[in-house]
Amino acid sequence: MKKRLLSLMLAGIMAATALTGCSSTKTETPASTEKPQEKPAETAKNELVVPSEPQDGGVLTIALTSSPKNLDPVKYTGTYESQIIQQVADTLVTYKMDLSEIAPNIAKSWTVSEDGKAYTFQLRDDVYFQPGKYQDGRQLKAEDVKYSLERSHELSAMKRLDMIENVEVVNDFEIIVHLPEPNAAFLTALTNSGNVIVPKEEVEGWGDDFGNHLVGSGPFMLKEFKYDEEAVLVKNEKYWAQKPHLDGVTFKVITDINQNANALRTGEIDFSSGLSGESVKLIREDANIKLLETPGLHVAYIYFNQVKGPTADIRVREALIKAVDTKELVKGIYQYGEAQPASLPLPPGSWGYDASLESSVPAYDPAAAKALLAEAGYPDGFKTTVYISNTPARVKMATILQQYLKMNLNVDLDIQTSEWGTFSEIASKGNAEIFAMSWTWYPDPYFFLNKIFASSAIGSLGNGQGYSNAEVDKLLDKALLVTDQAERAEYYKQALKLIVEDRPGIFYSNENVTWGVAPEVQGLIQRADGSIFLVNEEVNVWKVQK
């Protein structure tokens, strides 16, 4: 009877979110245990003839589902910004496109001292900044690397280079990065868009407005950035890796997912980077559009405040976890196979994942949840608030969560929705009773567990809820002092076990990376971390010219 009531409840929620302005995902079928029936794919109207050799020219238009807030590398907090930043500027080293290993980039080679505390990098001598207002496109040198890395160390909103001590310039094309102690994740951290190399003159010349006038050494130059609208990029003719085939790239903000899909089908955009809900179905059935899907290095989660309010009590946190059937939640959110149910704060694609811990996560048990809440002093429930960004998947999740908590615990959940910039600021300050978001990064567990659960990350977006466990901190630190991956994995698995036992939140799904791409777009490589790279030493995206 209860399951039927739940199914009816979810059906009502899906209908409501389809009709209201707060969610852009229209749903025609209720959440159920079966995948909705889909029509056979339409026959392609015009068979595109793809030349045997890449063609130059054309502008690639990419839709983003939320608005980038700031393109200053030290200030950015979300993938919406990073997708633009990594087209404009370069990192010292980079991941290979299959995420298998770290590869040279601005640094052509490097060595590590025996004690693991000093990394010596040899720099390329053919890298030039794009022309800007405060420099004319000069050569990138060691002082620029020192400036950029130390700036990130001091100012990064996400503490992306908190492991370094200082950078020593040996000569124009050689630097030594000094670490206070060995850190096995250091090279991987250098690949992040928050650690791109930028010219000091432009940063200081623009001041707080540098994020609107980003200058780097990447394949495209930022011509114009309009908040909530678009970022217009043009080809950098002097890019060191290879000359871009594309004349430019435009990132358009289209927050409504169905509008996103329709814009792709009508040719208004060439590439949609965040399809979900019915838009996946629409594109899957359209033979004129390519749907690219791969399991993502991704966790979507609901994070409880660990230090303030009712959720500071572990019994309340466990009660909230037991009050939500995550498998049904995932079916209600992702009706077209866009994600898999999760239980741990680490994606299965990470080499630190431990499937044996899945059974340690409290199972759905409304009666036990209610008893725990009463034991914690809330027999009649309480009022609380969840903060989310304004994406359809989060809105849908919060609406279903709201009903679960009311039905099973009499907890009244207020939903506060905002654009990404506002949300990230709220979430990082520790003032949210509950917030919900997703995290996607590299296979190295450091970029999930250290960034979300280390005490040193408190105050950043990752650990905005104040999680702190001294034993977890010790294990996370130990994992950075060894270089053997199997040994590091064991430390992370031990830390993961303690984190699960602390009941910090509900880790409910692992979303796929789901892209819709026009057939004219060629040479695109989809990565499990969702990062878009259009031109580097491995890839050079182009468009078939009609």
C-alpha positions as a printed Julia matrix, in Angstrom:
546×3 Matrix{Float64}:
  0.0    0.0     0.0
  2.81   2.36    0.98
  4.69   1.62   -2.24
  1.57   2.39   -4.28
  1.14   5.63   -2.35
  4.74   6.47   -3.11
  4.29   5.76   -6.81
  1.25   8.03   -6.91
  3.2   10.69   -5.05
  6.07  10.54   -7.53
  3.68  10.65  -10.46
  2.13  13.8    -9.03
  5.52  15.36   -8.51
  6.59  14.6   -12.06
  3.42  16.15  -13.42
  3.9   19.22  -11.24
  7.52  19.76  -12.21
  6.57  19.43  -15.86
  4.08  22.26  -15.55
  5.85  24.7   -13.28
  8.47  27.22  -14.28
 10.96  25.97  -11.68
 11.74  22.89  -13.75
 12.29  22.81  -17.45
 11.99  19.06  -17.84
  8.58  17.97  -19.05
  7.67  14.43  -17.96
  4.89  12.48  -19.64
  5.13   9.24  -17.65
  5.24   8.71  -13.87
  8.28   7.29  -12.14
  8.16   3.52  -12.3
 10.36   0.47  -12.23
 10.32   0.31  -16.04
 12.13   2.54  -18.44
  9.63   4.62  -20.44
  8.85   3.34  -23.92
 10.67   5.26  -26.62
  9.77   5.64  -30.25
 12.11   4.19  -32.85
 14.73   6.66  -34.02
 13.65   8.86  -36.88
 15.28   8.31  -40.23
 17.91  10.92  -41.04
 16.48  13.46  -43.45
 19.74  14.42  -45.13
 22.75  12.15  -45.12
 25.77  14.31  -44.35
 28.87  13.71  -46.44
 31.93  13.97  -44.19
 35.17  14.83  -46.01
 38.16  12.54  -45.49
 40.26  15.48  -44.28
 39.35  18.07  -41.62
 38.04  21.4   -42.87
 38.89  24.83  -41.51
 36.27  27.42  -40.64
 33.0   27.79  -38.81
 31.99  28.69  -35.28
 31.04  25.97  -32.82
 28.1   26.93  -30.59
 27.9   25.1   -27.26
 24.99  25.35  -24.83
 25.6   25.49  -21.08
 22.74  24.65  -18.71
 23.74  27.22  -16.1
 25.44  30.58  -16.27
 29.18  30.86  -15.55
 29.74  33.39  -12.81
 33.41  34.34  -13.08
 36.15  33.26  -15.49
 39.0   34.26  -13.19
 40.71  30.88  -12.59
 41.1   31.43   -8.85
 37.44  32.39   -8.41
 35.63  29.77  -10.45
 33.65  27.08   -8.63
 31.81  25.06  -11.28
 32.19  23.18  -14.54
 30.3   25.92  -16.4
 33.26  28.25  -15.93
 35.96  25.61  -16.43
 34.62  24.58  -19.85
 35.35  28.12  -21.05
 38.58  28.69  -19.11
 40.27  25.61  -20.57
 39.67  26.86  -24.11
 41.36  30.18  -23.33
 44.28  29.21  -21.09
 46.69  26.33  -20.56
 47.85  24.37  -17.55
 51.43  23.35  -16.83
 50.61  19.66  -17.39
 47.43  17.96  -18.54
 45.61  14.65  -18.5
 45.64  12.56  -21.65
 42.19  12.54  -23.19
 41.48   9.01  -21.94
 42.46  10.13  -18.38
 45.08   7.35  -18.29
 48.09   9.48  -17.35
 49.52  12.96  -16.91
 51.03  14.4   -20.08
 53.23  17.43  -20.89
 51.58  20.72  -21.76
 53.29  24.06  -21.11
 55.86  22.0   -19.23
 57.6   19.7   -21.71
 59.19  17.53  -19.0
 59.68  17.29  -15.24
 61.61  15.46  -12.54
 60.83  14.81   -8.88
 63.35  14.95   -6.03
 64.05  11.8    -4.02
 62.15  13.14   -1.01
 59.13  14.02   -3.21
 59.16  17.65   -2.09
 60.55  19.36   -5.19
 59.26  19.19   -8.77
 61.5   20.65  -11.45
 59.71  21.61  -14.68
 61.27  22.42  -18.05
 59.0   24.8   -19.99
 58.33  25.08  -23.7
 59.85  28.17  -25.32
 57.22  28.52  -28.06
 54.22  29.5   -25.91
 52.81  33.04  -26.19
 49.98  34.79  -24.4
 47.11  36.16  -26.44
 47.22  39.95  -26.88
 45.32  41.86  -24.22
 44.85  45.39  -22.99
 47.96  45.33  -20.8
 50.42  43.24  -22.86
 50.76  42.64  -26.57
 51.0   38.86  -26.73
 54.4   38.3   -25.18
 56.2   35.04  -24.57
 55.13  32.94  -21.57
 58.04  32.45  -19.17
 58.88  30.97  -15.81
 57.89  34.11  -13.88
 54.35  33.73  -15.27
 54.15  30.16  -13.98
 55.42  31.25  -10.57
 52.92  34.1   -10.42
 49.95  31.97  -11.5
 50.63  28.97   -9.26
 51.36  31.09   -6.18
 48.26  33.17   -6.88
 46.18  29.99   -6.99
 47.8   28.78   -3.77
 46.87  32.0    -2.0
 43.5   32.88   -3.51
 41.8   29.81   -4.99
 38.16  29.6    -3.88
 38.44  25.81   -4.04
 41.94  25.6    -2.47
 43.17  23.85   -5.6
 46.87  24.25   -4.83
 46.88  24.14   -1.06
 49.71  21.57   -1.14
 52.49  23.84   -2.44
 54.91  26.05   -0.5
 56.47  28.27   -3.16
 57.75  28.35   -6.74
 61.41  29.02   -7.52
 62.48  30.44  -10.88
 65.74  28.87  -12.11
 65.78  30.59  -15.5
 63.28  31.77  -18.1
 62.19  28.23  -18.91
 62.79  26.25  -15.73
 61.01  26.32  -12.37
 61.06  24.3    -9.16
 57.83  23.9    -7.21
 58.53  23.26   -3.53
 56.09  21.3    -1.36
 56.25  21.19    2.46
 55.69  17.44    2.25
 55.23  14.86   -0.52
 51.85  14.94   -2.21
 50.89  12.2    -4.65
 48.03  14.29   -6.08
 50.14  17.35   -6.92
 50.6   16.7   -10.65
 46.91  15.91  -11.03
 46.03  19.15   -9.24
 48.1   21.06  -11.79
 45.81  19.82  -14.59
 42.82  21.69  -13.18
 41.51  24.78  -14.94
 41.87  26.76  -11.74
 45.64  26.46  -12.15
 46.03  27.79  -15.7
 48.87  30.19  -16.43
 47.89  33.85  -16.86
 49.85  37.09  -17.41
 50.33  39.24  -14.31
 49.83  42.47  -16.27
 46.31  41.48  -17.3
 45.32  40.27  -13.83
 46.55  43.4   -12.09
 45.43  45.73  -14.86
 41.83  44.51  -14.83
 41.71  43.91  -11.07
 38.4   42.42   -9.93
 37.17  42.55  -13.54
 39.81  40.11  -14.83
 37.22  37.33  -14.84
 35.39  39.18  -17.62
 38.59  39.67  -19.65
 40.47  36.38  -19.23
 43.74  36.12  -21.16
 45.82  32.97  -21.48
 47.82  30.98  -24.02
 45.07  28.6   -25.15
 43.62  27.83  -28.6
 40.88  30.48  -28.36
 40.78  34.09  -27.17
 37.95  35.54  -25.11
 36.34  38.28  -27.22
 33.28  38.96  -25.07
 31.71  37.64  -21.88
 28.09  38.5   -21.13
 26.91  37.17  -17.81
 23.77  35.02  -18.11
 24.02  35.17  -21.9
 27.17  34.0   -23.68
 30.94  33.86  -23.96
 32.32  34.54  -27.43
 35.74  33.1   -28.29
 37.82  33.53  -31.44
 40.68  31.46  -32.83
 44.2   32.03  -31.51
 46.3   31.87  -34.69
 49.5   31.52  -32.65
 48.44  28.58  -30.48
 51.51  26.47  -29.8
 49.99  22.95  -29.97
 48.28  23.13  -33.36
 46.31  25.69  -35.32
 42.59  25.37  -34.51
 40.32  24.31  -37.36
 37.45  26.31  -35.92
 37.24  30.07  -36.38
 35.66  30.42  -32.98
 33.48  29.03  -30.2
 30.39  30.55  -28.61
 29.11  29.28  -25.27
 25.41  30.14  -24.94
 23.51  29.91  -21.65
 20.27  27.96  -22.2
 19.02  26.83  -18.8
 15.8   25.24  -20.06
 16.78  21.69  -21.02
 13.98  21.24  -23.56
 14.91  24.54  -25.22
 18.46  23.21  -25.22
 17.42  20.1   -27.14
 15.21  22.06  -29.53
 18.03  24.52  -30.25
 20.21  21.54  -31.16
 17.57  20.08  -33.46
 16.95  23.39  -35.25
 20.64  24.16  -35.7
 20.75  27.14  -33.32
 23.5   25.32  -31.4
 25.92  22.56  -32.4
 26.59  20.95  -29.05
 24.59  20.53  -25.84
 26.79  19.55  -22.92
 24.19  18.81  -20.25
 21.22  16.87  -21.57
 18.84  15.26  -19.09
 15.21  14.23  -18.76
 12.98  14.22  -21.8
 15.64  16.01  -23.85
 17.66  12.77  -23.81
 14.67  10.92  -25.23
 14.14  13.58  -27.91
 17.75  13.46  -29.06
 17.97   9.68  -28.83
 15.02   9.43  -31.23
 16.41  12.02  -33.66
 18.6   10.39  -36.3
 19.89  13.81  -37.33
 21.65  14.36  -33.99
 24.42  12.33  -32.32
 23.83  11.36  -28.68
 27.09  10.67  -26.84
 26.83   8.95  -23.45
 29.47   7.57  -21.11
 29.49   6.76  -17.37
 30.75   9.84  -15.57
 33.2   10.32  -12.71
 30.31  11.9   -10.88
 28.37  11.83   -7.62
 25.11  13.7    -6.97
 24.44  14.21   -3.28
 22.49  15.87   -0.5
 24.88  17.24    2.13
 23.78  17.9     5.73
 25.2   20.65    7.93
 27.47  18.88   10.4
 27.79  21.65   12.99
 24.54  23.63   13.14
 20.84  22.87   13.35
 19.11  19.5    13.73
 21.48  17.75   11.31
 24.43  18.34   13.66
 23.03  15.25   15.44
 24.1   12.04   13.7
 20.77  10.45   14.63
 18.92  13.1    12.65
 21.22  12.59    9.69
 20.68   8.83    9.77
 16.92   9.33   10.09
 16.89  11.53    6.98
 18.9    8.93    5.07
 16.53   6.12    6.1
 13.51   8.2     5.14
 14.47   8.33    1.45
 14.34   5.41   -0.98
 17.26   6.42   -3.19
 16.53   3.84   -5.88
 13.02   5.23   -6.35
 14.41   8.76   -6.08
 16.77   8.07   -8.97
 13.97   6.56  -11.05
 11.93   9.69  -10.46
 14.73  12.08  -11.41
 16.29  10.25  -14.34
 13.57   8.63  -16.37
 15.65   8.08  -19.47
 18.69   6.26  -18.13
 20.81   9.36  -17.49
 22.24   8.0   -14.23
 22.69   4.97  -12.01
 21.76   4.73   -8.32
 24.66   5.42   -5.96
 25.36   5.06   -2.27
 28.94   6.23   -1.69
 30.6    9.66   -2.03
 32.99   8.32   -4.65
 32.12   7.2    -8.19
 32.66   3.55   -9.17
 35.11   4.75  -11.83
 37.55   5.93   -9.16
 40.31   3.51   -8.19
 39.54   4.17   -4.52
 35.98   2.86   -4.74
 35.05   0.03   -2.34
 31.84  -1.79   -3.3
 31.87  -3.7     0.01
 30.91  -0.46    1.79
 27.64  -0.08   -0.11
 25.88  -2.32    2.43
 27.04  -0.02    5.25
 24.8    2.78    4.03
 21.45   2.76    5.91
 18.67   1.21    3.84
 15.24   2.74    3.32
 13.3    2.15    6.56
 10.66   4.81    7.39
  9.71   3.25   10.74
 13.3    3.16   11.95
 13.81   6.68   10.64
 10.86   7.99   12.63
 12.09   6.26   15.8
 15.56   7.75   15.39
 14.15  11.23   14.9
 12.04  10.88   18.04
 15.09   9.67   19.96
 16.95  12.79   18.78
 14.18  14.98   20.21
 12.07  15.61   17.11
  9.05  13.29   17.43
  6.88  15.75   15.5
  9.48  16.58   12.86
 11.0   20.0    12.22
 11.39  22.68    9.55
 14.51  22.99    7.45
 15.73  24.29    4.08
 17.57  22.75    1.15
 19.57  24.97   -1.21
 20.03  23.91   -4.84
 21.06  25.36   -8.18
 18.37  25.94  -10.77
 18.96  22.86  -12.92
 16.03  20.56  -13.72
 17.6   17.46  -12.16
 18.22  19.26   -8.84
 14.76  20.81   -8.8
 13.15  17.45   -9.44
 15.3   15.78   -6.78
 14.46  18.42   -4.17
 10.74  18.15   -4.9
 10.77  14.37   -4.42
 12.96  14.72   -1.31
 10.49  17.22    0.11
  7.67  14.69   -0.22
  9.67  11.82    1.28
 10.63  13.81    4.37
  7.1   15.09    4.9
  5.49  11.68    4.37
  7.9    9.68    6.53
  9.11  12.15    9.18
  6.78  15.15    9.1
  9.83  17.26    8.24
  8.87  20.41    6.34
 11.49  21.09    3.7
 11.65  24.52    2.08
 13.36  24.53   -1.33
 15.57  27.51   -2.16
 16.65  27.62   -5.81
 19.19  30.0    -7.35
 21.62  30.29  -10.25
 25.0   28.6    -9.81
 27.02  31.59   -8.62
 24.61  32.45   -5.81
 24.19  28.82   -4.83
 27.92  28.13   -4.63
 28.45  31.15   -2.41
 25.69  30.03   -0.02
 26.91  26.44    0.06
 30.53  27.34    0.82
 29.72  29.59    3.79
 28.36  26.88    6.09
 25.0   28.61    6.49
 22.87  26.07    4.63
 20.97  23.55    6.73
 21.08  21.21    3.73
 22.41  21.72    0.24
 22.41  19.47   -2.8
 24.72  19.45   -5.8
 26.99  17.13   -7.71
 30.74  16.63   -7.86
 32.73  15.48  -10.86
 36.48  15.36  -11.18
 39.33  12.94  -11.8
 39.71   9.19  -10.99
 42.05  10.05   -8.1
 40.0    9.82   -4.84
 41.82  12.91   -3.55
 39.61  15.12   -5.71
 36.48  13.77   -4.06
 37.34  12.76   -0.5
 39.9   15.45    0.34
 37.91  18.21   -1.3
 34.56  17.27    0.27
 35.58  15.82    3.66
 39.04  17.04    4.74
 38.93  19.52    7.61
 41.32  21.72    5.64
 38.6   22.11    2.97
 36.07  23.64    5.39
 34.95  26.98    4.0
 35.27  25.91    0.39
 32.37  24.74   -1.75
 33.4   21.11   -1.32
 33.23  21.08    2.48
 30.79  23.89    3.04
 28.95  21.82    5.64
 31.83  21.63    8.12
 32.55  17.89    8.08
 35.54  17.12   10.31
 36.91  13.81   11.53
 40.5   13.68   12.81
 40.9   10.0    11.85
 39.65  10.69    8.35
 42.11  13.58    8.07
 45.0   11.31    9.09
 44.1    8.7     6.5
 43.67  11.29    3.77
 47.06  12.76    4.65
 48.73   9.34    4.61
 47.3    8.64    1.16
 49.19  11.65   -0.17
 52.55  10.61    1.28
 52.82   7.37   -0.69
 53.14   7.0    -4.44
 51.99   3.4    -4.93
 48.38   3.55   -6.16
 47.31   0.3    -4.47
 48.65   1.53   -1.14
 46.96   4.89   -1.59
 43.69   3.13   -2.43
 43.77   1.25    0.87
 44.04   4.48    2.85
 41.19   6.0     0.89
 39.0    2.94    1.45
 39.61   3.18    5.19
 38.71   6.86    5.12
 35.62   6.12    3.04
 34.44   3.63    5.65
 34.66   6.23    8.43
 32.94   8.85    6.29
 30.03   6.51    5.58
 29.7    5.78    9.31
 29.42   9.52   10.04
 26.28   9.76    7.83
 27.19  13.13    6.26
 24.59  13.0     3.5
 22.67  11.09    0.86
 24.81  10.14   -2.15
 22.12   9.09   -4.55
 23.34   8.95   -8.16
 26.22   8.66  -10.59
 25.21  10.66  -13.65
 26.38   9.86  -17.16
 28.17  12.41  -19.28
 25.45  13.01  -21.87
 26.07  15.2   -24.9
 23.97  16.0   -27.93
 26.07  16.87  -30.97
 25.21  18.02  -34.49
 26.54  15.65  -37.18
 28.66  18.44  -38.65
 30.85  18.39  -35.55
 33.84  16.1   -36.02
 36.8   15.04  -33.89
 35.14  15.52  -30.5
 36.34  13.24  -27.69
 34.06  12.62  -24.7
 35.78  12.22  -21.34
 34.44  10.57  -18.19
 35.08  13.77  -16.21
 32.83  15.72  -18.59
 35.57  18.19  -19.58
 35.37  19.67  -23.06
 38.67  20.12  -24.88
 38.37  21.36  -28.44
 42.04  21.78  -29.35
 45.19  20.36  -27.79
 47.95  18.01  -28.92
 45.49  15.1   -29.16
 42.35  16.72  -30.53
 41.34  19.44  -32.99
 37.57  19.64  -33.39
 36.21  20.78  -36.76
 32.91  21.32  -38.56
 31.82  20.05  -41.92
 31.35  23.11  -44.09
 28.09  23.11  -46.04
